[in-house]
Amino acid sequence: MRRKPDLCRFEGVLRTYIAHLRMRGYSPSVQKQARLFLPRFFAHLKEAHVHDLRAVQEEHVFAYARELATTRTLKGTPYSFASQTSYLMQIKRLFKYLEEAGLILSNPTRDLVLPTWSKLPRVVPSEAQVRRLLSVANSDTVLGKRDRAVLELLYGSGVRVGECERLDVQDLDLGQGTLFVRNGKGRKDRVVPVAGRAALAVEIYLEQARPDLLKDPREQAVFLNTRGQRLSRKSIQAFVRQQVQAAGIPVQITPHGLRHGCATHMLQRGADVRHVQKLLGHSQLQTTALYTKVVPADLAKAVARAHPRERTYNRRRSKASCRKGGR
């Protein structure tokens, strides 16, 4: 039986909590966030002369939330809503664990509302920009074949960079044209299609490049670095930045920007939003809507094409033009 942590020793509580996350199957990124974010909250409690987690009240949590909202980064910019939510989510998750374990009588985070945002992604690449980016990787080299496969997969299947990092060889079934995404966001698994150019690029990498990178035959990761180890998300983010610069694209496209682009371009070309929701692995349809970018020109075309009064008006204009042209 696991020994109950001393709630006056914050470091010990953190170790026990991270072990709990690991046992419950939370992703390494969630465990890392707990390790990085919670010590800051503990420091805030100590400054408020709170040295026992059983003594934490709502006002302490809300004061910390206000502190996050007014804190500036090293660049002098405020924390984004996403960053604030990540910090506060860890606190809510910690106290939920303490409450379920019977270590506290009441949960001070129960009424804490997480920051929300509804703005569109800052950068969604155009189809032309994506084509330029995908054409840059030198497909004659081992690393070029790997980088092309990663880029095609990120854009072609809409997977997250962390999901791409965690891919193992057994997760791919190119014969069936499917990819099994293990432990996606929210600890959910899903199957996504891998077809066309993405499937071809991955197949070429597996046959012509991965064997040259592989050092240990026991390594199961799909994408490998030059040391034969699993390619990390930081490495993926870094080479995407390099490829964007090499392509001379004036906007900064990230791996997540390719995911945005996948969803946006599919929707602009008529894909059903629920199919896109399934592809991206979103629980709520509203989340999929935030990943799409409907520009005014697209909206105007949709109105002109589908609105009944606009269709009647456009037919009349077309007939009038034909009569003028026939004079």
C-alpha positions as CSV (number, residue, x, y, z in Angstrom):
1,M,0.0,0.0,0.0
2,R,1.4,3.4,-1.0
3,R,2.3,5.6,1.9
4,K,0.2,8.8,2.1
5,P,2.3,12.0,1.5
6,D,2.9,14.6,4.2
7,L,0.9,17.6,2.9
8,C,3.3,19.9,4.7
9,R,6.2,18.7,2.4
10,F,5.4,20.1,-1.0
11,E,8.3,18.3,-2.7
12,G,7.2,14.9,-1.4
13,V,3.6,15.6,-2.5
14,L,4.8,16.5,-6.0
15,R,6.8,13.2,-6.3
16,T,3.8,11.2,-5.2
17,Y,1.5,13.1,-7.5
18,I,3.7,12.5,-10.5
19,A,3.9,8.8,-9.7
20,H,0.1,8.9,-9.6
21,L,0.0,10.5,-13.1
22,R,2.4,7.9,-14.4
23,M,0.3,5.1,-13.0
24,R,-2.9,6.5,-14.5
25,G,-1.3,6.7,-17.9
26,Y,-1.0,10.4,-18.3
27,S,1.3,11.5,-21.1
28,P,5.0,12.4,-20.5
29,S,4.1,16.0,-21.4
30,V,1.5,16.2,-18.6
31,Q,4.0,14.8,-16.1
32,K,6.6,17.3,-17.3
33,Q,4.2,20.2,-16.9
34,A,3.4,19.1,-13.3
35,R,7.1,18.9,-12.5
36,L,7.7,22.4,-14.0
37,F,4.5,24.3,-13.1
38,L,3.5,23.1,-9.6
39,P,6.7,24.3,-7.8
40,R,5.8,27.8,-8.8
41,F,2.4,27.5,-7.2
42,F,4.0,26.0,-4.1
43,A,6.3,29.1,-3.9
44,H,3.3,31.3,-4.2
45,L,1.7,29.5,-1.2
46,K,4.9,29.9,0.9
47,E,4.9,33.6,0.2
48,A,1.3,33.7,1.5
49,H,2.6,31.8,4.6
50,V,0.7,28.7,3.6
51,H,2.7,25.6,4.4
52,D,0.1,22.9,4.5
53,L,-2.0,21.9,1.4
54,R,-5.0,21.3,3.7
55,A,-4.9,25.0,4.5
56,V,-5.2,26.2,0.9
57,Q,-8.4,28.2,0.4
58,E,-10.1,29.5,-2.7
59,E,-8.6,33.0,-2.2
60,H,-5.1,31.5,-2.5
61,V,-5.9,29.8,-5.8
62,F,-7.7,32.9,-7.2
63,A,-4.8,35.1,-6.1
64,Y,-2.4,32.9,-8.0
65,A,-4.7,33.0,-11.1
66,R,-4.6,36.8,-11.0
67,E,-0.8,36.7,-10.6
68,L,-0.5,34.6,-13.8
69,A,-2.8,37.0,-15.7
70,T,-0.5,39.9,-14.9
71,T,2.9,38.1,-15.2
72,R,5.1,39.1,-18.1
73,T,7.3,36.7,-20.1
74,L,11.0,37.4,-20.7
75,K,9.9,39.1,-23.9
76,G,7.7,41.5,-22.0
77,T,4.4,40.0,-23.3
78,P,1.7,38.6,-21.0
79,Y,1.1,34.9,-20.6
80,S,-1.3,33.6,-23.3
81,F,-4.6,32.1,-22.3
82,A,-3.3,28.7,-23.2
83,S,-0.3,29.1,-20.9
84,Q,-2.5,30.3,-18.0
85,T,-4.8,27.4,-18.6
86,S,-1.9,24.9,-18.5
87,Y,-0.7,26.2,-15.2
88,L,-4.1,26.3,-13.6
89,M,-5.1,22.9,-15.0
90,Q,-2.2,21.3,-13.1
91,I,-3.5,22.8,-9.9
92,K,-7.0,21.6,-10.4
93,R,-5.8,18.2,-11.3
94,L,-3.6,18.1,-8.2
95,F,-6.4,19.0,-5.8
96,K,-8.8,16.6,-7.5
97,Y,-6.2,13.8,-6.8
98,L,-5.9,14.9,-3.1
99,E,-9.6,15.0,-2.7
100,E,-10.2,11.6,-4.3
101,A,-7.4,10.2,-2.1
102,G,-9.2,11.5,1.0
103,L,-6.2,13.8,1.9
104,I,-8.3,17.0,1.9
105,L,-11.8,17.7,3.0
106,S,-12.7,20.3,0.4
107,N,-11.3,21.2,-3.0
108,P,-10.3,24.9,-3.2
109,T,-10.2,24.7,-7.0
110,R,-13.8,23.5,-7.5
111,D,-15.1,26.9,-8.6
112,L,-12.0,28.0,-10.5
113,V,-12.9,28.8,-14.1
114,L,-10.1,28.3,-16.5
115,P,-9.3,31.1,-19.0
116,T,-10.9,30.6,-22.4
117,W,-10.1,32.0,-25.8
118,S,-11.9,31.9,-29.1
119,K,-9.3,33.5,-31.4
120,L,-8.2,31.8,-34.6
121,P,-4.7,30.4,-35.0
122,R,-2.2,33.2,-35.5
123,V,-0.7,31.6,-38.7
124,V,-2.5,29.2,-41.0
125,P,-0.4,28.6,-44.1
126,S,-1.9,28.8,-47.5
127,E,-2.0,25.8,-49.8
128,A,0.7,27.4,-52.0
129,Q,3.0,28.0,-48.9
130,V,2.5,24.3,-47.9
131,R,3.4,23.2,-51.4
132,R,6.6,25.3,-51.3
133,L,7.5,23.9,-47.9
134,L,7.0,20.3,-48.9
135,S,9.2,20.8,-52.0
136,V,12.2,22.0,-50.1
137,A,13.3,18.7,-48.4
138,N,16.1,17.1,-50.5
139,S,14.6,13.7,-51.2
140,D,18.0,12.4,-52.4
141,T,19.4,12.3,-48.9
142,V,18.6,10.1,-45.9
143,L,17.6,13.1,-43.7
144,G,15.8,14.7,-46.6
145,K,13.6,11.6,-47.0
146,R,12.9,11.6,-43.3
147,D,12.0,15.3,-43.1
148,R,9.8,15.0,-46.2
149,A,7.9,12.1,-44.6
150,V,7.4,14.0,-41.3
151,L,6.1,17.1,-43.1
152,E,3.8,15.1,-45.4
153,L,2.4,13.2,-42.4
154,L,1.9,16.3,-40.3
155,Y,0.0,18.0,-43.1
156,G,-1.6,15.0,-44.6
157,S,-3.0,13.4,-41.5
158,G,-3.3,16.4,-39.1
159,V,-1.5,14.7,-36.3
160,R,0.0,16.7,-33.4
161,V,3.8,16.9,-33.2
162,G,3.8,14.9,-30.0
163,E,1.7,12.2,-31.6
164,C,4.2,12.2,-34.5
165,E,7.1,11.9,-32.0
166,R,5.5,8.9,-30.3
167,L,4.8,6.9,-33.4
168,D,6.1,3.3,-33.4
169,V,6.5,1.1,-36.5
170,Q,3.6,-1.2,-35.4
171,D,1.3,1.9,-35.4
172,L,1.6,2.1,-39.2
173,D,-0.4,0.0,-41.6
174,L,0.4,1.4,-45.0
175,G,-1.3,-1.6,-46.7
176,Q,-4.6,-0.5,-45.1
177,G,-3.6,3.2,-45.3
178,T,-4.1,3.8,-41.6
179,L,-2.2,5.2,-38.6
180,F,-2.9,4.3,-35.0
181,V,-2.4,7.3,-32.8
182,R,-1.7,6.1,-29.3
183,N,-2.4,8.2,-26.2
184,G,-3.4,11.4,-28.0
185,K,-4.6,14.5,-26.2
186,G,-6.9,13.5,-23.4
187,R,-5.3,10.1,-23.3
188,K,-7.4,9.0,-26.2
189,D,-6.5,6.6,-29.1
190,R,-7.7,7.1,-32.6
191,V,-7.1,5.7,-36.1
192,V,-6.5,8.2,-38.9
193,P,-6.0,7.6,-42.6
194,V,-2.6,7.9,-44.3
195,A,-3.0,8.1,-48.0
196,G,-1.6,9.6,-51.2
197,R,1.5,11.7,-50.9
198,A,1.8,11.2,-47.2
199,A,1.7,7.4,-47.5
200,L,4.2,7.5,-50.4
201,A,6.7,9.7,-48.5
202,V,6.5,7.5,-45.3
203,E,6.9,4.4,-47.4
204,I,10.0,5.7,-49.1
205,Y,11.5,6.8,-45.8
206,L,10.9,3.4,-44.2
207,E,12.4,1.5,-47.1
208,Q,15.3,3.8,-48.1
209,A,16.2,6.0,-45.1
210,R,15.2,4.5,-41.7
211,P,17.5,1.4,-42.2
212,D,20.5,3.8,-42.5
213,L,19.5,5.7,-39.3
214,L,18.7,2.6,-37.3
215,K,21.5,1.6,-34.8
216,D,19.6,-0.7,-32.4
217,P,17.2,-3.2,-34.0
218,R,15.1,-3.1,-30.9
219,E,14.2,0.6,-31.5
220,Q,10.5,0.8,-32.5
221,A,10.2,4.6,-33.2
222,V,9.2,5.4,-36.7
223,F,11.2,8.6,-37.0
224,L,14.8,8.5,-35.9
225,N,17.6,11.0,-35.4
226,T,21.2,10.6,-36.6
227,R,22.0,8.7,-33.4
228,G,19.3,6.1,-34.1
229,Q,17.1,7.3,-31.4
230,R,13.5,8.6,-31.4
231,L,13.2,12.0,-33.1
232,S,12.0,14.5,-30.4
233,R,9.3,17.1,-30.9
234,K,12.0,19.8,-30.4
235,S,14.0,18.4,-33.3
236,I,10.8,18.3,-35.4
237,Q,10.0,21.9,-34.5
238,A,13.6,23.0,-35.3
239,F,13.8,21.4,-38.7
240,V,10.4,22.7,-39.7
241,R,11.6,26.2,-38.9
242,Q,14.7,25.6,-41.0
243,Q,12.7,24.3,-43.9
244,V,10.4,27.3,-43.7
245,Q,13.4,29.6,-43.9
246,A,14.9,27.6,-46.8
247,A,11.6,27.9,-48.7
248,G,11.7,31.6,-48.3
249,I,8.2,31.6,-46.8
250,P,7.6,35.0,-45.1
251,V,5.5,33.7,-42.2
252,Q,6.5,31.3,-39.4
253,I,4.9,27.9,-40.0
254,T,5.1,25.5,-37.1
255,P,4.2,21.8,-37.0
256,H,0.9,22.8,-35.3
257,G,0.4,25.3,-38.1
258,L,0.5,22.4,-40.6
259,R,-2.3,20.7,-38.5
260,H,-4.3,24.0,-38.7
261,G,-3.6,24.1,-42.4
262,C,-4.8,20.5,-42.9
263,A,-8.1,21.2,-41.2
264,T,-8.6,24.6,-42.8
265,H,-7.9,23.5,-46.4
266,M,-10.1,20.4,-46.1
267,L,-13.0,22.5,-44.8
268,Q,-12.5,25.2,-47.5
269,R,-12.7,22.4,-50.1
270,G,-16.0,21.1,-48.8
271,A,-15.1,18.5,-46.2
272,D,-17.7,17.8,-43.5
273,V,-16.7,19.4,-40.3
274,R,-17.5,16.2,-38.3
275,H,-15.1,14.2,-40.5
276,V,-12.4,16.8,-39.8
277,Q,-13.3,16.6,-36.1
278,K,-12.7,12.9,-36.2
279,L,-9.4,13.2,-38.0
280,L,-8.1,15.7,-35.5
281,G,-9.3,13.8,-32.5
282,H,-11.4,16.6,-31.0
283,S,-14.0,15.7,-28.4
284,Q,-16.1,18.8,-29.1
285,L,-17.1,20.2,-32.4
286,Q,-16.5,23.7,-31.1
287,T,-12.8,22.9,-30.8
288,T,-12.6,21.9,-34.5
289,A,-14.2,25.3,-35.4
290,L,-11.4,27.1,-33.6
291,Y,-8.8,25.2,-35.7
292,T,-10.4,26.4,-38.9
293,K,-10.0,29.7,-40.6
294,V,-12.8,31.0,-42.8
295,V,-11.6,34.1,-44.5
296,P,-14.1,36.7,-45.7
297,A,-13.6,35.9,-49.3
298,D,-14.5,32.3,-48.7
299,L,-17.5,33.3,-46.7
300,A,-18.7,35.7,-49.5
301,K,-18.3,32.9,-52.1
302,A,-20.3,30.5,-49.8
303,V,-23.1,33.1,-49.5
304,A,-23.2,33.8,-53.2
305,R,-23.2,30.0,-54.0
306,A,-25.8,28.9,-51.4
307,H,-28.0,31.7,-50.2
308,P,-31.3,31.5,-52.1
309,R,-31.7,35.3,-52.7
310,E,-28.1,35.6,-53.8
311,R,-28.5,32.7,-56.3
312,T,-31.6,34.3,-57.8
313,Y,-29.8,37.7,-58.0
314,N,-26.7,36.2,-59.7
315,R,-28.8,34.3,-62.3
316,R,-30.5,37.6,-63.2
317,R,-27.1,39.4,-63.5
318,S,-25.8,36.5,-65.7
319,K,-28.8,36.7,-68.1
320,A,-28.5,40.5,-68.3
321,S,-24.8,40.2,-69.2
322,C,-25.6,37.6,-71.9
323,R,-28.2,40.0,-73.4
324,K,-25.7,42.9,-73.5
325,G,-23.1,40.7,-75.0
326,G,-25.4,39.6,-77.8
327,R,-26.2,43.2,-78.9
